[in-house]
Amino acid sequence: MARKFSAASAAVSGWALVGRRPLAVGAWSAVILLGLFLPAVLLCLPLLDLFVEMIRTMPQTPNPQDEEVMARMMALQSHMSLVNIGMMIVQVVAPTIVMAAAFRAVLRPDEGRGFFLRVGAAEGWMMLVSLILSFGGNIAAVAAMLPGALLGLIGFVVMAIGGDKDTGAVVGLVVGVLGVIVGELALLWALLRLSMALPMTFAERRFMLFESWALTKGQSLRLLGMLLLIGLTLLVLQIVVAAVVLGVAAVIGPDLARTLPSARSVGDVLRLTWPVLTAAAPLAAIVQTVVLVVCVTPLASVYRALTTAREAEADA
């Protein structure tokens, strides 16, 4: 029996979950708001104050050799490093808790207490896998471009040695671009093969990464089709959200344009914009949560379909 799943059904499973569990999605949005947005703002506020103060007190023609200017820039850079570390943590913790809740709603629907929210071993291992995939993906994205760039350089050098630098530049550019495209496609294929790592880690409550490779064998095209369909549905959501944001901006923009120039600090900006931020933050958290659920729920749906088929093969 060939292990298959419906790319179309999987792609819309996140939207179906949002429709079935609107209260749970609301609770998950609160997790994103309090566990991601609020910590991010608290982390960035001191940095913004430091930046505003540096700009306000900096001479009109700053001297890069000035010790005071250098000290301010070093302090800003030091704060930015700390903020980046903190942002890395908050960008993993709350989204992973919500991701695990969505997985639980699909794979263990009888565990609905507390809107499927838990903090346990499954969530902890998922955070580790998420960090590895994130960092590894960023490094691999750069590494995937290097062979193409190297081939393009070799093509240019070979043609230039022959005395035709103009043609060499064209050949090098074409070969380099094609090489980069091939490298990135290879990376996409590898990520598709590893796409079951998170639902497998959740289901087994232990670290699982390369075990996804065997489960997704022969499924790359379906996974790619699912990914494209998810992207299309999110494009529609993006258009709707952009239209709403533009409409609201057209209404409140003129007033803000008149009042914001009087702000002299981050505190003044917050004082002038707090009504807008108070209304916008929860709505942004809901949109962020819906996007996250739409993106990750199909992984759980595919995992359930593939493991069910694998169990049926084992029993046959």
C-alpha positions in Angstrom: 0.0 0.0 0.0 1.5 3.3 -1.1 1.6 5.9 1.7 -0.2 9.0 0.4 -2.0 12.1 1.7 -4.2 14.7 0.2 -2.2 17.9 -0.3 -5.4 20.0 -0.7 -7.0 18.6 2.4 -3.9 19.1 4.4 -3.4 22.6 3.2 -6.8 23.8 4.4 -6.7 21.8 7.7 -5.4 24.8 9.6 -8.3 26.9 8.4 -10.6 24.1 9.4 -9.1 24.0 12.9 -9.6 27.8 13.2 -13.3 27.3 12.3 -13.7 24.4 14.7 -11.9 25.9 17.7 -12.3 29.7 17.6 -12.1 30.0 21.4 -8.9 28.0 21.5 -7.5 30.2 18.8 -8.5 33.2 20.9 -6.6 31.7 23.9 -3.6 31.0 21.7 -3.7 34.6 20.5 -3.4 35.7 24.2 -0.3 33.5 24.5 1.2 35.2 21.5 0.3 38.6 22.8 1.6 38.1 26.3 4.4 35.7 25.5 5.7 37.2 22.2 4.5 40.7 21.5 4.7 42.1 25.0 8.2 40.8 25.8 9.5 42.0 22.5 8.2 45.5 23.2 9.7 45.5 26.7 13.0 44.3 25.3 13.1 47.0 22.6 12.0 50.0 24.6 15.3 50.6 26.4 17.1 50.2 23.1 14.8 52.8 21.4 15.3 55.3 24.2 19.1 54.9 24.0 18.9 55.3 20.2 16.7 58.4 20.4 19.0 60.0 23.1 22.1 59.3 21.0 20.5 60.9 17.9 19.2 63.9 19.9 22.6 64.7 21.5 24.8 63.8 18.5 26.5 66.8 16.8 25.3 67.8 13.4 28.7 66.7 11.9 29.7 63.8 14.2 33.4 62.9 14.3 33.8 59.1 14.1 37.0 59.5 16.2 35.2 61.3 19.0 35.4 59.2 22.2 31.9 60.2 23.4 30.3 59.2 20.0 32.2 55.9 20.0 31.1 55.2 23.6 27.5 55.8 22.7 27.7 53.6 19.6 29.4 50.8 21.6 26.7 51.0 24.3 24.0 50.8 21.6 25.7 47.8 20.0 26.0 46.1 23.4 22.3 46.6 24.1 21.4 45.3 20.6 23.3 42.1 21.2 21.4 41.5 24.5 18.1 42.3 22.7 18.9 39.9 19.9 19.5 37.1 22.4 16.2 37.9 24.2 14.3 38.1 21.0 15.7 34.8 19.9 14.2 33.2 23.1 10.8 34.9 22.9 10.4 34.1 19.2 10.7 30.4 20.0 8.9 29.9 23.3 5.4 31.3 22.8 5.0 30.2 19.2 6.2 26.7 20.0 3.6 26.4 22.8 0.9 27.5 20.4 2.3 25.1 17.7 2.1 22.2 20.2 -1.5 23.2 21.1 -2.4 23.0 17.4 -0.7 19.6 17.0 -2.5 18.4 20.1 -5.9 19.5 18.7 -5.2 17.4 15.6 -3.4 14.4 17.1 -5.0 14.2 20.5 -8.4 15.9 20.3 -9.5 14.4 23.6 -6.9 16.5 25.4 -8.9 19.7 25.0 -8.7 20.9 28.6 -7.1 24.4 28.9 -7.6 25.0 25.1 -5.0 22.3 24.4 -2.2 24.4 26.0 0.5 22.6 27.9 4.1 23.2 28.9 6.0 19.9 29.1 8.5 17.6 27.6 6.9 17.7 24.1 7.1 21.5 24.1 10.6 21.6 25.3 11.9 19.1 22.7 10.0 21.0 20.0 11.7 24.3 21.0 15.1 22.6 20.6 14.1 21.2 17.2 12.8 24.6 16.1 16.0 26.3 17.1 18.1 23.7 15.2 15.9 24.0 12.1 16.0 27.8 12.3 19.7 28.2 12.7 20.5 25.3 10.5 18.2 26.6 7.8 19.8 30.0 7.8 23.3 28.6 7.6 22.2 26.1 4.9 20.6 28.9 2.9 23.9 30.7 2.7 25.9 27.5 2.0 23.5 26.6 -0.8 24.4 29.7 -2.6 28.2 29.2 -2.5 28.6 26.5 -5.1 26.6 28.5 -7.7 28.6 31.7 -6.9 31.8 29.7 -7.2 30.8 28.2 -10.5 29.9 31.7 -11.8 33.3 33.0 -10.7 35.0 30.1 -12.4 33.0 30.8 -15.6 34.0 34.4 -15.6 37.7 33.7 -15.0 37.8 31.1 -17.8 36.3 33.5 -20.3 38.4 36.4 -19.1 41.6 34.3 -19.5 40.4 33.8 -23.1 40.3 37.6 -23.5 36.6 38.1 -23.5 35.7 39.8 -20.2 32.3 41.1 -21.3 31.1 37.6 -22.4 32.8 36.2 -19.3 30.7 38.5 -17.1 27.5 37.4 -18.8 28.4 33.7 -18.6 29.5 34.1 -15.0 26.3 35.8 -14.0 24.0 33.3 -15.8 26.0 30.3 -14.4 26.0 31.8 -10.9 22.3 32.6 -10.9 21.4 29.1 -12.2 23.7 27.5 -9.6 22.2 29.5 -6.8 18.7 28.5 -7.9 19.6 24.8 -8.0 21.2 25.1 -4.6 18.1 26.7 -3.1 15.8 24.1 -4.7 18.0 21.4 -3.2 17.7 23.1 0.2 13.9 23.3 -0.2 13.8 19.6 -1.0 15.8 18.8 2.2 13.5 21.0 4.3 10.5 19.3 2.9 12.0 15.9 3.8 12.6 17.2 7.4 9.2 18.8 7.7 7.8 16.0 9.9 10.4 16.5 12.6 8.2 18.8 14.7 5.0 16.7 14.7 7.1 13.6 15.3 8.9 15.2 18.2 5.5 16.2 19.6 4.0 12.8 19.2 7.0 10.9 20.6 7.8 13.5 23.3 11.5 13.1 22.4 14.1 14.7 20.1 13.4 13.6 16.5 14.9 15.2 13.4 16.3 12.9 10.8 13.7 10.3 11.5 11.5 12.6 9.3 13.6 11.6 6.3 12.3 8.1 6.1 8.6 9.0 6.8 8.6 11.6 4.0 10.2 9.4 1.4 8.3 9.8 -1.9 6.2 12.6 -0.5 8.2 15.7 -1.7 5.9 16.7 -4.5 2.8 16.4 -2.4 4.5 18.4 0.4 5.5 21.0 -2.1 1.9 21.2 -3.5 0.6 21.6 0.0 3.1 24.4 0.7 2.0 26.2 -2.4 -1.6 25.9 -1.5 -1.0 27.2 2.0 0.9 30.2 0.4 -2.1 31.0 -1.8 -4.6 31.0 1.1 -2.2 33.2 3.1 -1.9 35.6 0.1 -5.7 36.1 0.3 -5.4 36.8 4.0 -2.5 39.2 3.4 -4.6 41.2 0.9 -7.5 41.4 3.3 -5.3 42.5 6.2 -3.5 45.1 4.0 -6.8 46.5 2.8 -8.0 46.9 6.4 -4.7 48.5 7.6 -4.7 51.0 4.7 -8.3 51.9 5.5 -7.6 52.5 9.1 -4.4 54.4 8.3 -6.4 56.7 6.0 -8.7 57.5 8.9 -6.3 58.0 11.7 -3.2 58.9 9.7 -3.8 62.6 9.4 -4.2 63.1 13.1 -1.1 61.2 13.9 0.9 63.1 11.3 -0.1 66.3 13.1 0.7 65.1 16.6 3.7 62.8 16.3 6.2 65.5 15.2 5.9 67.0 18.7 7.2 63.8 20.3 10.7 64.1 21.8 11.1 60.6 23.2 9.8 57.1 23.0 7.6 57.8 26.0 6.0 60.7 24.1 5.4 58.5 21.1 3.7 55.8 23.2 1.6 58.5 25.0 0.3 59.8 21.7 -0.3 56.4 20.1 -1.4 54.2 23.0 -5.1 54.1 21.9 -4.1 52.8 18.5 -1.6 50.3 19.9 -4.1 49.1 22.5 -6.5 48.2 19.8 -4.0 47.0 17.2 -1.9 44.7 19.4 -4.7 42.1 20.1 -5.8 42.2 16.5 -2.2 41.7 15.3 -1.8 38.8 17.8 -4.9 37.1 16.4 -3.7 37.5 12.8 -0.2 36.2 13.8 -1.9 33.2 15.6 -4.1 32.4 12.6 -1.1 32.5 10.3 0.9 30.2 12.6 -2.0 27.7 12.9 -2.6 27.7 9.2 1.1 27.0 8.6 1.7 24.3 11.2 -1.6 22.4 11.4 -1.0 20.8 8.0 2.2 19.2 9.3 0.2 17.4 12.0 -2.4 16.3 9.4 0.2 14.9 7.1 2.0 13.2 10.0 -1.3 11.6 11.0 -2.1 10.4 7.5 1.4 9.0 6.9 1.7 7.2 10.2 -1.8 5.7 9.8 -0.8 4.4 6.4 2.5 3.0 7.8 0.6 1.2 10.6 -1.7 -0.2 8.0 1.3 -1.5 6.0 2.7 -3.1 9.1 -0.5 -4.9 9.8 -1.0 -6.1 6.3 
